[in-house]
Amino acid sequence: MYNSVGAEQGLRVSVTVPVKNERDNLLPLITEIEAALAPGGAYEIIYVDDASDDGTSQILAELQVSRPHLRVIRHEFSAGKSGAIRTAVRAARAPLIATLDGDGQNNPAYLPAMIAALEASPADTGLVQGERQRRRDTLFKRVQSRIANAVRRLVLSDVTSDTGCGLTVVRRDVYLQLPYFQGLHRFVPALVRREGYAILIHSVADRPRLSGQSHYGFFDRLWVGLFDMAGVWWLIRRRGPRPNAKEQRP
């Protein structure tokens, strides 16, 4: 089990990247992250290898040799995307967490503006959510996403139209307040609002994955997503009161 040892002084953001069998996308994406964040102060990149079997772990080990800011955690067995993100967030040492998918579809060039937006926001703003424009997916996938997002907004009353975008910046302490379950990554905006925090939306351009194919299919996500949505609906409505609490001192 990995836990953060506390915020490292001067560390601005922890970039978390869950990967499974993405060996050909590792170096290109890491290079883009470094180019985007290098001018903005200290950062770390945390890759969580979710039990890859294509040599991903070996390539990450090689990339670490010349990159002290690159940390790698490997799961002994696959825990899914939500599990990998949770591992990275718990291990993170910065107050802000940036998330992006390991396939290269999320362009790290948007991160500096998203990080700055959250830093400039009041403490009750918990998340900056990327929202993809000009989707590069197939027509079938775009239609299914629109339907799914419309149903989700109707049921959960969140303020986003694209929770499928993996590009986000969130306060670490806010993320750790969220209830953990398989599929959590699809419902972060709704659950951040459940905790009483505001959300900012940041438009980003979509692009194809750098290499390879997605490991998840439509019907793999459909039925699980419906059950998860019902569970999140229940969690939102069962949220207890939030009383103002102040410690009494003698």
C-alpha positions, 0 to 999 in steps of 0.5 A: 500500500502506498501513501503520501508522506506529506506535501513536499515543499515547493512541489506544485503538482503531481501528474498521475497517469494510469497505464496498462499495456501502453509501452509505445505511448510512454516516452512521447507522452512523458516528453510532452508532460515535461515540455508543458510543466518544466517552465512552471516550477517543481512537479512530479509524474506518477505512472501507475502500471496496472499489471501490464504484460507488454514490457511497460514496466521495463520501459518505465524503469529505463525512463526513470534513470534520467528522470528524478521527477518520474515515479513508478508504482506497479500493481501486482494485479489489475485494479482498473483505471479508478484503482490506478488513479487512487494509488497515484493520488495516495502516493502524490506529494503535491497539493494539486493532482493532474490526471490524464490518460496514458494513451496520449489522447489528452494533450498535456499542453492544457495543464498549465492553464488548468493548474493556474485556474484552480490555484487562482480559485477560491478554496471551495473550488475543487476541480477543473474538468477538461471538456473535449471539443471536436471529438475525433472518435467514430460517429457511433462512439460520439453518439453513445457518449452524448446519450450517456452524458445526457442521461448522467446529467439528468440523473446526477445533476452535475454540471459537466457534459464530458466526464469521459475526458481524462484531463483534470486538475483536482485538489488532492485533499478533495479527491481523497474525500470521495468514496472509492469504488470501481468506476469512480473516475467516471463520476468525479465531478458529481462526487466533488459537487456532493462534497460541496465544492464548485467545478470549473470547465476548461475546453480542450481539443481532442486528438487520437491516441498516440498508438495502439487501441483502447482496452475497453469496449462499449458494452463493457462500460454500458451495464457497469456504468448504469449500475454505478450511476444508480449507486452514485445517485444514492450516495448523493441523496444520502449525503449527511449534513455538513455542520460548521465545526469548531474546536473548543479551547480552554 
